[in-house]
Amino acid sequence: MLIKKIVLAAAMLVPAAAFGESAVQLDHAGTDIHNDASLQRGARNFVNYCLGCHSAQYVRWNRVAADLGIGEAELEQYLMFTGGKPFDTMHSAMPRAQAIEWFGVAPPDLSLIARSRGVDYLYTFLRSYYADPSRPTGVNNLVLPNAAMPHVLAGLQGVRTARLELVTHEGQTTPHIVGLGEGSPGTLSAAEYDELVRDTVNFLDYIGEPVKAKRQSMGIWVTLFLLVFWLFTYLLKKEYWKDIH
């Protein structure tokens, strides 16, 4: 069951008809799990724009609150819109059957998506939607062509257009997407939208391994201890062997 759940998490954004991904160059996300302010904004974004369809069933609300410096009252007032208790895990309010009816596939749990796909992938994906009238949702994605997931952040980013270039291969000329251009505007500027996506991906990175920041911090002290211990060991060895050489 655990392996099955991990596979589902890795398939977060699978297309409805195929599993193929494009060879788009991924942008650097620039996330920082040590930035509590970014994580708090990311938690807000996740609850407002992701939790309606997706869940994070391996993460408890009170663990998030403790790690991010959020009081229990603020947690229940500003984040726990789906109800429940602070010790509950972060489950979506959307029934599975309804999600399958709407999207053709059940939105996967996002607890491990950042560890599975990587933060650069998620950051680039959420910034790579473009208008495509041929798709049921009216949009497509450069990173994951024919993705079943709609552009839930279209109101913030707007909907960009694809820049096409004619490519001739074996005597047949076909249009090829070479980038994205300006389309209908959203409520955020490009820089503001990038920051919102970065904060959201940062939060996804955090919930993939909540102890990561503490583990990295402890690792620095362990490394320093080992260096000091090595120094004393080396000096002790020199002292033992000084009369032999």
Buried (B, 14 or more C-beta within 10 A) or exposed (E): EEEEBBEBBBBBBBBEEEEEBEEBEBBEBEBEBEBBEBBBBBBBBBBBBBBBBBBBBBBBBBBBBBBBEBEEEEBBEBBBEBEBEBEBBBBBEBEEEEBEEEBEBBBBBBBBBBBBBBBBBBBBBBBBBBBBEEBEBBBBBBBBBBBBBBBBBBEBBBBBBBEEEEEEEEEEEEEEBEEBEEBEEBEBEBEEBBBBBBBBBBBBBBBBBBEBBEEEEEEEEEEEEEEEEEEEEEEEEEEEEEEEE
